[in-house]
Amino acid sequence: MSKEYLIAVEEFCSIHGVEISFVSSLEQSGMLEITTIKEIGYIDAAQLRQLERLIRFYNDMDINLEGIETVNHLLDKITQLQVENTELKNRLLLYEI
């Protein structure tokens, strides 16, 4: 993994006004992956959108960590079902022609 696509956890937390312990809790619950290089934690830039969404749940909606896990799981499940539904519609179109 290239270091140019990594953001230091401390820097991210200071910019977004989030406790480092909250980000660590997200990692422990499996919702976030933190890469450690020379004892410094980094977040992959590809995870930023997801992390910012989880922070909005926590700050703006005042949802606790367990609630965030549940909401995140349900949103992932909805996305999975939408993809499956689209695939099935496309397969069905093959038989209608």
VMD Tcl script that builds the backbone (N, CA, C; Angstrom):
set m [mol new atoms 291]
animate dup $m
set s [atomselect $m all]
$s set {name element resname resid chain x y z} {
  {N N MET 1 A 0.842 -1.166 0.000}
  {CA C MET 1 A 0.000 0.000 0.000}
  {C C MET 1 A 0.892 1.236 0.000}
  {N N SER 2 A 0.644 2.145 -0.903}
  {CA C SER 2 A 1.451 3.343 -1.017}
  {C C SER 2 A 1.103 4.333 0.085}
  {N N LYS 3 A 2.112 4.932 0.675}
  {CA C LYS 3 A 1.882 5.842 1.792}
  {C C LYS 3 A 1.215 7.139 1.346}
  {N N GLU 4 A 1.277 7.477 0.052}
  {CA C GLU 4 A 0.675 8.719 -0.404}
  {C C GLU 4 A -0.854 8.691 -0.337}
  {N N TYR 5 A -1.442 7.518 -0.211}
  {CA C TYR 5 A -2.889 7.394 -0.119}
  {C C TYR 5 A -3.351 7.153 1.314}
  {N N LEU 6 A -2.491 7.393 2.274}
  {CA C LEU 6 A -2.811 7.199 3.680}
  {C C LEU 6 A -2.888 8.536 4.395}
  {N N ILE 7 A -3.813 8.641 5.331}
  {CA C ILE 7 A -3.980 9.839 6.140}
  {C C ILE 7 A -3.765 9.454 7.588}
  {N N ALA 8 A -2.946 10.206 8.283}
  {CA C ALA 8 A -2.671 9.918 9.691}
  {C C ALA 8 A -3.951 10.075 10.503}
  {N N VAL 9 A -4.199 9.127 11.398}
  {CA C VAL 9 A -5.406 9.143 12.221}
  {C C VAL 9 A -5.464 10.416 13.066}
  {N N GLU 10 A -4.341 10.795 13.664}
  {CA C GLU 10 A -4.320 12.004 14.497}
  {C C GLU 10 A -4.682 13.238 13.685}
  {N N GLU 11 A -4.149 13.343 12.485}
  {CA C GLU 11 A -4.441 14.497 11.627}
  {C C GLU 11 A -5.917 14.513 11.243}
  {N N PHE 12 A -6.442 13.361 10.852}
  {CA C PHE 12 A -7.854 13.254 10.477}
  {C C PHE 12 A -8.753 13.660 11.642}
  {N N CYS 13 A -8.429 13.154 12.824}
  {CA C CYS 13 A -9.255 13.442 14.000}
  {C C CYS 13 A -9.210 14.921 14.374}
  {N N SER 14 A -8.056 15.536 14.269}
  {CA C SER 14 A -7.963 16.954 14.614}
  {C C SER 14 A -8.721 17.813 13.607}
  {N N ILE 15 A -8.694 17.440 12.335}
  {CA C ILE 15 A -9.422 18.194 11.308}
  {C C ILE 15 A -10.930 18.048 11.481}
  {N N HIS 16 A -11.383 16.842 11.799}
  {CA C HIS 16 A -12.816 16.577 11.908}
  {C C HIS 16 A -13.366 16.741 13.330}
  {N N GLY 17 A -12.495 17.033 14.279}
  {CA C GLY 17 A -12.947 17.223 15.655}
  {C C GLY 17 A -13.497 15.957 16.280}
  {N N VAL 18 A -12.833 14.842 16.021}
  {CA C VAL 18 A -13.280 13.541 16.513}
  {C C VAL 18 A -12.215 12.979 17.440}
  {N N GLU 19 A -12.654 12.287 18.467}
  {CA C GLU 19 A -11.725 11.636 19.386}
  {C C GLU 19 A -11.029 10.463 18.695}
  {N N ILE 20 A -9.760 10.295 18.967}
  {CA C ILE 20 A -9.012 9.163 18.419}
  {C C ILE 20 A -9.596 7.859 18.939}
  {N N SER 21 A -10.113 7.880 20.162}
  {CA C SER 21 A -10.706 6.673 20.735}
  {C C SER 21 A -11.928 6.214 19.944}
  {N N PHE 22 A -12.680 7.164 19.367}
  {CA C PHE 22 A -13.832 6.795 18.553}
  {C C PHE 22 A -13.383 6.059 17.297}
  {N N VAL 23 A -12.345 6.572 16.645}
  {CA C VAL 23 A -11.820 5.919 15.440}
  {C C VAL 23 A -11.267 4.548 15.806}
  {N N SER 24 A -10.605 4.443 16.945}
  {CA C SER 24 A -10.096 3.143 17.403}
  {C C SER 24 A -11.242 2.174 17.665}
  {N N SER 25 A -12.334 2.677 18.219}
  {CA C SER 25 A -13.507 1.827 18.461}
  {C C SER 25 A -14.095 1.312 17.154}
  {N N LEU 26 A -14.093 2.163 16.136}
  {CA C LEU 26 A -14.581 1.721 14.826}
  {C C LEU 26 A -13.704 0.617 14.264}
  {N N GLU 27 A -12.396 0.735 14.490}
  {CA C GLU 27 A -11.488 -0.311 14.022}
  {C C GLU 27 A -11.725 -1.610 14.786}
  {N N GLN 28 A -11.881 -1.519 16.095}
  {CA C GLN 28 A -12.085 -2.711 16.913}
  {C C GLN 28 A -13.380 -3.429 16.555}
  {N N SER 29 A -14.386 -2.669 16.130}
  {CA C SER 29 A -15.656 -3.289 15.770}
  {C C SER 29 A -15.649 -3.806 14.327}
  {N N GLY 30 A -14.566 -3.542 13.585}
  {CA C GLY 30 A -14.448 -4.065 12.230}
  {C C GLY 30 A -15.029 -3.177 11.153}
  {N N MET 31 A -15.444 -1.964 11.482}
  {CA C MET 31 A -16.024 -1.071 10.482}
  {C C MET 31 A -14.982 -0.221 9.776}
  {N N LEU 32 A -13.745 -0.259 10.253}
  {CA C LEU 32 A -12.675 0.566 9.717}
  {C C LEU 32 A -11.361 -0.197 9.821}
  {N N GLU 33 A -10.494 0.015 8.861}
  {CA C GLU 33 A -9.185 -0.626 8.906}
  {C C GLU 33 A -8.117 0.452 9.047}
  {N N ILE 34 A -7.300 0.335 10.078}
  {CA C ILE 34 A -6.210 1.271 10.313}
  {C C ILE 34 A -4.897 0.550 10.050}
  {N N THR 35 A -4.057 1.172 9.233}
  {CA C THR 35 A -2.745 0.631 8.922}
  {C C THR 35 A -1.729 1.310 9.829}
  {N N THR 36 A -0.896 0.526 10.490}
  {CA C THR 36 A 0.110 1.079 11.390}
  {C C THR 36 A 1.485 0.972 10.737}
  {N N ILE 37 A 2.137 2.130 10.627}
  {CA C ILE 37 A 3.494 2.194 10.087}
  {C C ILE 37 A 4.334 2.988 11.083}
  {N N LYS 38 A 5.365 2.333 11.592}
  {CA C LYS 38 A 6.256 2.949 12.585}
  {C C LYS 38 A 5.461 3.554 13.748}
  {N N GLU 39 A 4.539 2.765 14.279}
  {CA C GLU 39 A 3.722 3.102 15.443}
  {C C GLU 39 A 2.784 4.295 15.227}
  {N N ILE 40 A 2.525 4.657 13.975}
  {CA C ILE 40 A 1.574 5.724 13.659}
  {C C ILE 40 A 0.435 5.102 12.868}
  {N N GLY 41 A -0.800 5.373 13.283}
  {CA C GLY 41 A -1.965 4.826 12.610}
  {C C GLY 41 A -2.360 5.660 11.406}
  {N N TYR 42 A -2.699 4.978 10.313}
  {CA C TYR 42 A -3.113 5.646 9.080}
  {C C TYR 42 A -4.418 5.053 8.581}
  {N N ILE 43 A -5.192 5.906 7.932}
  {CA C ILE 43 A -6.452 5.492 7.316}
  {C C ILE 43 A -6.260 5.560 5.813}
  {N N ASP 44 A -6.657 4.526 5.107}
  {CA C ASP 44 A -6.577 4.525 3.647}
  {C C ASP 44 A -7.579 5.546 3.109}
  {N N ALA 45 A -7.165 6.307 2.110}
  {CA C ALA 45 A -8.030 7.343 1.531}
  {C C ALA 45 A -9.321 6.755 0.967}
  {N N ALA 46 A -9.291 5.501 0.551}
  {CA C ALA 46 A -10.490 4.853 0.020}
  {C C ALA 46 A -11.571 4.674 1.084}
  {N N GLN 47 A -11.198 4.731 2.358}
  {CA C GLN 47 A -12.154 4.558 3.447}
  {C C GLN 47 A -12.720 5.878 3.970}
  {N N LEU 48 A -12.261 6.999 3.430}
  {CA C LEU 48 A -12.670 8.298 3.959}
  {C C LEU 48 A -14.170 8.529 3.888}
  {N N ARG 49 A -14.759 8.204 2.755}
  {CA C ARG 49 A -16.202 8.425 2.600}
  {C C ARG 49 A -16.992 7.644 3.653}
  {N N GLN 50 A -16.622 6.387 3.828}
  {CA C GLN 50 A -17.272 5.535 4.834}
  {C C GLN 50 A -17.062 6.099 6.240}
  {N N LEU 51 A -15.830 6.493 6.548}
  {CA C LEU 51 A -15.523 7.021 7.876}
  {C C LEU 51 A -16.284 8.312 8.149}
  {N N GLU 52 A -16.353 9.190 7.182}
  {CA C GLU 52 A -17.094 10.440 7.364}
  {C C GLU 52 A -18.578 10.173 7.566}
  {N N ARG 53 A -19.108 9.159 6.895}
  {CA C ARG 53 A -20.519 8.783 7.084}
  {C C ARG 53 A -20.740 8.287 8.515}
  {N N LEU 54 A -19.815 7.461 9.020}
  {CA C LEU 54 A -19.939 6.954 10.385}
  {C C LEU 54 A -19.831 8.081 11.412}
  {N N ILE 55 A -18.983 9.049 11.146}
  {CA C ILE 55 A -18.844 10.199 12.049}
  {C C ILE 55 A -20.127 11.027 12.058}
  {N N ARG 56 A -20.763 11.187 10.895}
  {CA C ARG 56 A -22.039 11.919 10.857}
  {C C ARG 56 A -23.102 11.197 11.679}
  {N N PHE 57 A -23.133 9.862 11.594}
  {CA C PHE 57 A -24.076 9.108 12.431}
  {C C PHE 57 A -23.832 9.415 13.901}
  {N N TYR 58 A -22.579 9.437 14.278}
  {CA C TYR 58 A -22.203 9.627 15.680}
  {C C TYR 58 A -22.457 11.051 16.149}
  {N N ASN 59 A -22.002 12.026 15.394}
  {CA C ASN 59 A -22.112 13.425 15.821}
  {C C ASN 59 A -23.476 14.041 15.537}
  {N N ASP 60 A -23.923 13.966 14.301}
  {CA C ASP 60 A -25.147 14.651 13.895}
  {C C ASP 60 A -26.412 13.942 14.362}
  {N N MET 61 A -26.409 12.615 14.329}
  {CA C MET 61 A -27.598 11.857 14.686}
  {C C MET 61 A -27.538 11.312 16.101}
  {N N ASP 62 A -26.399 11.503 16.761}
  {CA C ASP 62 A -26.210 11.074 18.146}
  {C C ASP 62 A -26.496 9.575 18.331}
  {N N ILE 63 A -25.965 8.779 17.397}
  {CA C ILE 63 A -26.131 7.328 17.458}
  {C C ILE 63 A -24.884 6.728 18.112}
  {N N ASN 64 A -25.082 5.829 19.064}
  {CA C ASN 64 A -23.932 5.202 19.735}
  {C C ASN 64 A -23.267 4.171 18.825}
  {N N LEU 65 A -22.138 3.642 19.271}
  {CA C LEU 65 A -21.337 2.737 18.447}
  {C C LEU 65 A -22.119 1.497 18.025}
  {N N GLU 66 A -22.876 0.910 18.947}
  {CA C GLU 66 A -23.664 -0.287 18.616}
  {C C GLU 66 A -24.720 0.043 17.569}
  {N N GLY 67 A -25.342 1.210 17.693}
  {CA C GLY 67 A -26.338 1.643 16.712}
  {C C GLY 67 A -25.708 1.885 15.347}
  {N N ILE 68 A -24.503 2.458 15.346}
  {CA C ILE 68 A -23.787 2.694 14.095}
  {C C ILE 68 A -23.488 1.369 13.403}
  {N N GLU 69 A -23.077 0.367 14.186}
  {CA C GLU 69 A -22.822 -0.963 13.613}
  {C C GLU 69 A -24.071 -1.509 12.947}
  {N N THR 70 A -25.201 -1.364 13.622}
  {CA C THR 70 A -26.466 -1.872 13.098}
  {C C THR 70 A -26.868 -1.136 11.832}
  {N N VAL 71 A -26.835 0.191 11.871}
  {CA C VAL 71 A -27.213 0.996 10.708}
  {C C VAL 71 A -26.278 0.699 9.541}
  {N N ASN 72 A -24.998 0.618 9.814}
  {CA C ASN 72 A -24.017 0.333 8.770}
  {C C ASN 72 A -24.269 -1.036 8.137}
  {N N HIS 73 A -24.557 -2.035 8.966}
  {CA C HIS 73 A -24.856 -3.375 8.456}
  {C C HIS 73 A -26.105 -3.354 7.574}
  {N N LEU 74 A -27.149 -2.658 8.029}
  {CA C LEU 74 A -28.389 -2.598 7.253}
  {C C LEU 74 A -28.186 -1.869 5.929}
  {N N LEU 75 A -27.417 -0.778 5.933}
  {CA C LEU 75 A -27.148 -0.055 4.691}
  {C C LEU 75 A -26.339 -0.913 3.719}
  {N N ASP 76 A -25.380 -1.669 4.237}
  {CA C ASP 76 A -24.613 -2.590 3.386}
  {C C ASP 76 A -25.521 -3.658 2.797}
  {N N LYS 77 A -26.434 -4.163 3.604}
  {CA C LYS 77 A -27.377 -5.196 3.146}
  {C C LYS 77 A -28.302 -4.637 2.062}
  {N N ILE 78 A -28.768 -3.410 2.240}
  {CA C ILE 78 A -29.629 -2.775 1.229}
  {C C ILE 78 A -28.874 -2.639 -0.087}
  {N N THR 79 A -27.630 -2.195 -0.019}
  {CA C THR 79 A -26.817 -2.047 -1.226}
  {C C THR 79 A -26.634 -3.393 -1.911}
  {N N GLN 80 A -26.346 -4.419 -1.124}
  {CA C GLN 80 A -26.175 -5.769 -1.670}
  {C C GLN 80 A -27.459 -6.236 -2.350}
  {N N LEU 81 A -28.607 -6.004 -1.727}
  {CA C LEU 81 A -29.878 -6.425 -2.307}
  {C C LEU 81 A -30.204 -5.631 -3.577}
  {N N GLN 82 A -29.835 -4.356 -3.617}
  {CA C GLN 82 A -30.069 -3.563 -4.818}
  {C C GLN 82 A -29.238 -4.086 -5.985}
  {N N VAL 83 A -27.995 -4.446 -5.705}
  {CA C VAL 83 A -27.139 -5.009 -6.764}
  {C C VAL 83 A -27.723 -6.329 -7.252}
  {N N GLU 84 A -28.135 -7.171 -6.321}
  {CA C GLU 84 A -28.720 -8.458 -6.686}
  {C C GLU 84 A -30.003 -8.268 -7.492}
  {N N ASN 85 A -30.818 -7.304 -7.104}
  {CA C ASN 85 A -32.061 -7.015 -7.812}
  {C C ASN 85 A -31.777 -6.556 -9.242}
  {N N THR 86 A -30.790 -5.711 -9.417}
  {CA C THR 86 A -30.410 -5.244 -10.753}
  {C C THR 86 A -29.914 -6.393 -11.613}
  {N N GLU 87 A -29.095 -7.268 -11.035}
  {CA C GLU 87 A -28.604 -8.430 -11.778}
  {C C GLU 87 A -29.747 -9.335 -12.210}
  {N N LEU 88 A -30.709 -9.552 -11.317}
  {CA C LEU 88 A -31.842 -10.411 -11.656}
  {C C LEU 88 A -32.719 -9.775 -12.731}
  {N N LYS 89 A -32.899 -8.472 -12.670}
  {CA C LYS 89 A -33.668 -7.780 -13.717}
  {C C LYS 89 A -32.974 -7.908 -15.066}
  {N N ASN 90 A -31.665 -7.777 -15.064}
  {CA C ASN 90 A -30.916 -7.906 -16.319}
  {C C ASN 90 A -31.014 -9.319 -16.878}
  {N N ARG 91 A -30.959 -10.319 -16.019}
  {CA C ARG 91 A -31.103 -11.703 -16.481}
  {C C ARG 91 A -32.501 -11.943 -17.020}
  {N N LEU 92 A -33.492 -11.357 -16.374}
  {CA C LEU 92 A -34.873 -11.527 -16.817}
  {C C LEU 92 A -35.098 -10.889 -18.194}
  {N N LEU 93 A -34.428 -9.786 -18.447}
  {CA C LEU 93 A -34.554 -9.134 -19.743}
  {C C LEU 93 A -34.073 -10.032 -20.889}
  {N N LEU 94 A -33.096 -10.872 -20.607}
  {CA C LEU 94 A -32.605 -11.798 -21.629}
  {C C LEU 94 A -33.704 -12.754 -22.089}
  {N N TYR 95 A -34.578 -13.160 -21.196}
  {CA C TYR 95 A -35.638 -14.111 -21.525}
  {C C TYR 95 A -36.865 -13.444 -22.112}
  {N N GLU 96 A -37.004 -12.138 -21.899}
  {CA C GLU 96 A -38.183 -11.423 -22.429}
  {C C GLU 96 A -38.024 -11.055 -23.884}
  {N N ILE 97 A -36.832 -11.041 -24.380}
  {CA C ILE 97 A -36.608 -10.624 -25.776}
  {C C ILE 97 A -36.917 -11.718 -26.743}
}
mol reanalyze $m
mol bondsrecalc $m
mol representation Tube
mol addrep $m
